[in-house]
Amino acid sequence: MLTATTLDLPDALISKVKSYAQKHHTTFTAVVIEQLDAVTEFNDDDPLLRFSRGLLTKEQAVAEAGLRDYAELLVTMGNADLPIPSLPRKDIDRQVKEFTGLWRQS
């Protein structure tokens, strides 16, 4: 059952969500439901959510979640529909620089 409600949202945000929904062949309502489900499904004590938000290292997440290894963490993250955190920009830049150097040497 769906309940109609009124939200006061910035016009720019509404435009972005409508555009996102159109690009992904879904509805504004479906996007809102998905996001609200995502933020209410886990509590902040959940190591999977904390890892997904970049608050734990993979080693900490494996230990706190009681998992065997990083592979099991990745599977568990996927089963929970949680994104894997992206690296901080400085780490990505460092990796690009390292890769470029190696590539030029080959």
Z-matrix of the N, CA and C atoms (Angstrom, degrees):
N
C 1 1.437
C 2 1.526 1 109.60
N 3 1.289 2 117.20 1 134.18
C 4 1.466 3 122.08 2 177.21
C 5 1.527 4 109.24 3 -105.01
N 6 1.314 5 114.73 4 140.65
C 7 1.460 6 121.04 5 176.71
C 8 1.515 7 108.98 6 -112.66
N 9 1.310 8 116.92 7 129.68
C 10 1.462 9 120.61 8 177.79
C 11 1.522 10 108.79 9 -74.02
N 12 1.318 11 115.85 10 138.53
C 13 1.456 12 120.98 11 178.29
C 14 1.520 13 109.25 12 -144.55
N 15 1.298 14 116.03 13 163.60
C 16 1.458 15 120.97 14 179.12
C 17 1.519 16 108.97 15 -115.71
N 18 1.336 17 115.48 16 131.10
C 19 1.461 18 121.14 17 177.67
C 20 1.521 19 108.39 18 -123.27
N 21 1.303 20 116.51 19 140.85
C 22 1.458 21 121.22 20 173.04
C 23 1.523 22 107.97 21 -95.92
N 24 1.327 23 115.65 22 106.50
C 25 1.457 24 121.72 23 -177.22
C 26 1.521 25 109.74 24 -123.59
N 27 1.342 26 116.57 25 150.33
C 28 1.471 27 119.41 26 176.97
C 29 1.532 28 110.90 27 -62.54
N 30 1.319 29 115.92 28 141.13
C 31 1.470 30 121.11 29 179.81
C 32 1.530 31 111.62 30 -55.14
N 33 1.322 32 116.11 31 -41.25
C 34 1.474 33 119.87 32 -178.45
C 35 1.528 34 110.75 33 -62.47
N 36 1.317 35 117.24 34 -39.27
C 37 1.468 36 120.48 35 179.05
C 38 1.518 37 110.56 36 -66.28
N 39 1.315 38 116.72 37 -43.07
C 40 1.464 39 120.12 38 178.59
C 41 1.523 40 110.42 39 -60.04
N 42 1.316 41 117.24 40 -42.11
C 43 1.474 42 121.01 41 178.23
C 44 1.515 43 111.31 42 -61.95
N 45 1.339 44 116.06 43 -43.32
C 46 1.476 45 119.86 44 179.64
C 47 1.522 46 111.31 45 -63.34
N 48 1.327 47 116.65 46 -42.91
C 49 1.474 48 120.16 47 -178.67
C 50 1.522 49 110.05 48 -66.94
N 51 1.317 50 117.72 49 -41.86
C 52 1.466 51 120.47 50 178.13
C 53 1.521 52 110.97 51 -61.96
N 54 1.320 53 116.97 52 -42.19
C 55 1.460 54 121.43 53 178.00
C 56 1.525 55 110.68 54 -63.63
N 57 1.321 56 116.09 55 -45.18
C 58 1.473 57 121.17 56 178.27
C 59 1.526 58 109.91 57 -59.51
N 60 1.320 59 116.29 58 -46.77
C 61 1.468 60 120.58 59 -178.65
C 62 1.523 61 110.97 60 -60.23
N 63 1.316 62 116.54 61 -43.18
C 64 1.465 63 120.37 62 179.88
C 65 1.532 64 111.28 63 -63.37
N 66 1.335 65 116.15 64 -45.34
C 67 1.468 66 120.19 65 -179.81
C 68 1.522 67 112.16 66 -62.90
N 69 1.334 68 116.72 67 -30.67
C 70 1.461 69 121.05 68 -176.46
C 71 1.533 70 112.58 69 -102.97
N 72 1.329 71 115.66 70 14.69
C 73 1.469 72 121.71 71 175.83
C 74 1.524 73 111.95 72 52.26
N 75 1.314 74 115.45 73 50.30
C 76 1.451 75 121.20 74 178.13
C 77 1.528 76 108.08 75 -139.43
N 78 1.303 77 116.97 76 -168.34
C 79 1.460 78 120.41 77 -178.09
C 80 1.524 79 110.64 78 -116.85
N 81 1.321 80 114.60 79 161.40
C 82 1.458 81 121.26 80 175.03
C 83 1.530 82 109.51 81 -55.85
N 84 1.318 83 116.73 82 -46.93
C 85 1.463 84 121.86 83 -179.46
C 86 1.525 85 111.03 84 -60.11
N 87 1.332 86 117.60 85 -42.74
C 88 1.462 87 120.85 86 -179.50
C 89 1.529 88 111.27 87 -63.46
N 90 1.325 89 116.97 88 -39.04
C 91 1.467 90 120.66 89 178.25
C 92 1.522 91 109.92 90 -64.04
N 93 1.333 92 116.80 91 -45.39
C 94 1.467 93 120.56 92 179.82
C 95 1.525 94 110.51 93 -62.39
N 96 1.332 95 117.00 94 -44.93
C 97 1.473 96 120.68 95 179.46
C 98 1.524 97 110.51 96 -60.99
N 99 1.337 98 116.65 97 -45.51
C 100 1.467 99 120.83 98 -179.48
C 101 1.530 100 111.48 99 -59.76
N 102 1.316 101 116.08 100 -44.48
C 103 1.467 102 119.84 101 -178.58
C 104 1.520 103 111.78 102 -69.60
N 105 1.315 104 117.54 103 -40.41
C 106 1.463 105 120.02 104 178.20
C 107 1.530 106 110.71 105 -66.51
N 108 1.325 107 116.81 106 -38.62
C 109 1.465 108 119.91 107 174.46
C 110 1.524 109 110.79 108 -60.70
N 111 1.324 110 116.10 109 -42.87
C 112 1.466 111 120.64 110 -177.18
C 113 1.527 112 111.65 111 -63.39
N 114 1.324 113 117.65 112 -42.05
C 115 1.465 114 119.06 113 -176.80
C 116 1.517 115 112.85 114 -80.03
N 117 1.320 116 117.54 115 -17.12
C 118 1.467 117 118.95 116 -179.93
C 119 1.518 118 113.16 117 -103.26
N 120 1.321 119 117.55 118 -7.94
C 121 1.463 120 120.99 119 -176.28
C 122 1.527 121 112.41 120 -72.81
N 123 1.309 122 117.68 121 -33.89
C 124 1.450 123 121.94 122 -175.52
C 125 1.521 124 109.82 123 -120.59
N 126 1.309 125 115.48 124 151.53
C 127 1.461 126 117.72 125 173.15
C 128 1.524 127 108.60 126 -99.85
N 129 1.316 128 116.25 127 168.24
C 130 1.466 129 120.13 128 -175.58
C 131 1.518 130 113.49 129 -68.79
N 132 1.316 131 117.37 130 -10.23
C 133 1.464 132 120.25 131 176.95
C 134 1.525 133 111.48 132 -84.25
N 135 1.316 134 117.31 133 -9.43
C 136 1.459 135 121.74 134 -177.50
C 137 1.526 136 109.79 135 -72.66
N 138 1.346 137 117.89 136 117.92
C 139 1.461 138 120.01 137 -178.57
C 140 1.533 139 112.95 138 -63.12
N 141 1.323 140 117.57 139 -29.03
C 142 1.469 141 119.54 140 178.23
C 143 1.524 142 110.44 141 -65.69
N 144 1.311 143 116.03 142 -45.08
C 145 1.459 144 119.91 143 179.06
C 146 1.526 145 110.75 144 -66.31
N 147 1.313 146 116.94 145 -41.33
C 148 1.467 147 119.89 146 180.00
C 149 1.526 148 110.84 147 -65.22
N 150 1.332 149 117.67 148 -38.28
C 151 1.461 150 120.82 149 176.24
C 152 1.525 151 110.30 150 -66.07
N 153 1.344 152 116.60 151 -43.45
C 154 1.450 153 121.10 152 179.44
C 155 1.524 154 111.59 153 -60.00
N 156 1.317 155 116.48 154 -32.90
C 157 1.461 156 121.08 155 179.26
C 158 1.526 157 112.34 156 -85.47
N 159 1.329 158 117.30 157 0.55
C 160 1.454 159 121.06 158 178.12
C 161 1.514 160 113.84 159 80.68
N 162 1.339 161 117.34 160 19.27
C 163 1.461 162 121.30 161 -178.04
C 164 1.527 163 112.90 162 -92.59
N 165 1.332 164 116.68 163 -13.08
C 166 1.463 165 121.86 164 177.66
C 167 1.517 166 109.32 165 -128.58
N 168 1.327 167 116.12 166 149.43
C 169 1.464 168 119.82 167 170.68
C 170 1.520 169 108.04 168 -75.49
N 171 1.317 170 116.46 169 165.58
C 172 1.465 171 118.52 170 178.51
C 173 1.523 172 111.08 171 -62.83
N 174 1.325 173 116.87 172 -34.28
C 175 1.467 174 120.24 173 178.95
C 176 1.530 175 110.92 174 -66.12
N 177 1.330 176 115.85 175 -42.58
C 178 1.463 177 119.53 176 178.28
C 179 1.525 178 110.79 177 -64.76
N 180 1.326 179 116.55 178 -42.17
C 181 1.464 180 120.30 179 -179.05
C 182 1.519 181 111.17 180 -64.14
N 183 1.329 182 117.37 181 -42.26
C 184 1.465 183 120.85 182 178.40
C 185 1.524 184 110.05 183 -60.42
N 186 1.331 185 116.03 184 -46.83
C 187 1.468 186 120.36 185 -178.47
C 188 1.534 187 111.17 186 -65.26
N 189 1.323 188 117.09 187 -48.50
C 190 1.469 189 120.27 188 -176.10
C 191 1.524 190 112.68 189 -67.78
N 192 1.332 191 116.69 190 -31.24
C 193 1.463 192 119.99 191 179.67
C 194 1.528 193 111.70 192 -85.19
N 195 1.337 194 116.56 193 -7.02
C 196 1.467 195 120.37 194 179.57
C 197 1.514 196 112.70 195 69.44
N 198 1.330 197 115.56 196 35.00
C 199 1.457 198 120.34 197 -178.54
C 200 1.518 199 110.64 198 -97.27
N 201 1.320 200 115.84 199 164.40
C 202 1.456 201 122.31 200 -176.27
C 203 1.527 202 112.13 201 -73.72
N 204 1.350 203 116.40 202 -44.80
C 205 1.460 204 119.87 203 -175.10
C 206 1.525 205 109.99 204 -164.44
N 207 1.316 206 115.15 205 -176.94
C 208 1.470 207 121.04 206 -177.54
C 209 1.526 208 111.04 207 -63.22
N 210 1.325 209 117.26 208 -35.63
C 211 1.467 210 120.03 209 179.19
C 212 1.529 211 110.48 210 -60.55
N 213 1.323 212 115.99 211 -43.70
C 214 1.467 213 119.23 212 178.76
C 215 1.537 214 110.52 213 -66.99
N 216 1.327 215 116.68 214 -34.79
C 217 1.464 216 120.49 215 176.37
C 218 1.526 217 109.95 216 -61.53
N 219 1.325 218 117.68 217 -45.21
C 220 1.462 219 121.16 218 179.90
C 221 1.525 220 111.52 219 -61.78
N 222 1.323 221 116.91 220 -42.32
C 223 1.465 222 120.99 221 178.88
C 224 1.525 223 109.83 222 -64.37
N 225 1.326 224 116.47 223 -44.20
C 226 1.459 225 121.13 224 -179.74
C 227 1.529 226 110.79 225 -64.14
N 228 1.334 227 116.67 226 -39.75
C 229 1.465 228 120.62 227 177.04
C 230 1.533 229 109.92 228 -62.18
N 231 1.315 230 116.30 229 -44.57
C 232 1.465 231 120.22 230 179.18
C 233 1.517 232 112.06 231 -63.06
N 234 1.322 233 116.74 232 -42.34
C 235 1.464 234 120.52 233 179.14
C 236 1.527 235 111.60 234 -63.98
N 237 1.325 236 116.66 235 -28.42
C 238 1.468 237 121.33 236 179.29
C 239 1.535 238 111.73 237 -90.49
N 240 1.337 239 116.89 238 4.23
C 241 1.469 240 121.79 239 -177.78
C 242 1.522 241 112.57 240 55.81
N 243 1.328 242 116.17 241 38.08
C 244 1.465 243 121.02 242 177.93
C 245 1.518 244 109.60 243 -104.53
N 246 1.309 245 117.33 244 137.80
C 247 1.468 246 119.65 245 177.83
C 248 1.522 247 111.27 246 -75.84
N 249 1.302 248 114.99 247 149.03
C 250 1.463 249 120.67 248 174.36
C 251 1.522 250 106.55 249 -78.53
N 252 1.322 251 117.57 250 135.89
C 253 1.467 252 118.42 251 -177.13
C 254 1.514 253 111.63 252 -64.32
N 255 1.325 254 115.58 253 145.00
C 256 1.455 255 118.55 254 174.73
C 257 1.518 256 108.74 255 -86.04
N 258 1.294 257 113.77 256 156.26
C 259 1.457 258 119.53 257 -179.51
C 260 1.524 259 110.53 258 -70.24
N 261 1.312 260 116.27 259 153.22
C 262 1.465 261 118.51 260 172.80
C 263 1.521 262 110.33 261 -61.04
N 264 1.308 263 117.06 262 150.34
C 265 1.469 264 122.92 263 -176.56
C 266 1.522 265 112.02 264 -53.25
N 267 1.342 266 117.99 265 -40.07
C 268 1.467 267 120.44 266 -178.60
C 269 1.530 268 110.99 267 -63.69
N 270 1.342 269 117.62 268 -35.58
C 271 1.464 270 120.51 269 178.39
C 272 1.527 271 110.93 270 -69.68
N 273 1.325 272 116.12 271 -40.09
C 274 1.467 273 120.04 272 178.05
C 275 1.526 274 109.79 273 -63.53
N 276 1.331 275 116.68 274 -44.83
C 277 1.465 276 120.77 275 178.96
C 278 1.531 277 110.82 276 -61.02
N 279 1.321 278 116.88 277 -40.91
C 280 1.462 279 121.19 278 179.20
C 281 1.528 280 110.32 279 -63.68
N 282 1.340 281 116.53 280 -42.54
C 283 1.458 282 120.20 281 179.82
C 284 1.531 283 111.54 282 -66.72
N 285 1.317 284 116.74 283 -38.79
C 286 1.469 285 120.25 284 177.31
C 287 1.524 286 110.04 285 -62.31
N 288 1.326 287 116.17 286 -44.87
C 289 1.466 288 120.46 287 179.74
C 290 1.530 289 110.72 288 -62.01
N 291 1.328 290 116.13 289 -43.54
C 292 1.465 291 120.47 290 179.74
C 293 1.530 292 110.84 291 -64.84
N 294 1.327 293 117.12 292 -44.73
C 295 1.456 294 121.04 293 179.54
C 296 1.525 295 110.49 294 -62.63
N 297 1.336 296 116.52 295 -44.34
C 298 1.464 297 120.55 296 179.82
C 299 1.518 298 110.95 297 -59.40
N 300 1.325 299 116.34 298 -43.12
C 301 1.466 300 119.96 299 177.88
C 302 1.517 301 112.36 300 -62.09
N 303 1.339 302 116.27 301 -43.96
C 304 1.468 303 119.93 302 178.84
C 305 1.530 304 111.33 303 -66.17
N 306 1.326 305 116.26 304 -39.64
C 307 1.437 306 120.37 305 -178.58
C 308 1.524 307 111.14 306 -65.14
N 309 1.320 308 116.63 307 -39.31
C 310 1.454 309 120.54 308 179.59
C 311 1.522 310 111.96 309 -68.42
N 312 1.329 311 116.77 310 -29.14
C 313 1.468 312 120.99 311 179.53
C 314 1.528 313 112.09 312 -74.36
N 315 1.327 314 116.49 313 -23.10
C 316 1.469 315 118.43 314 -175.21
C 317 1.510 316 113.74 315 -83.97
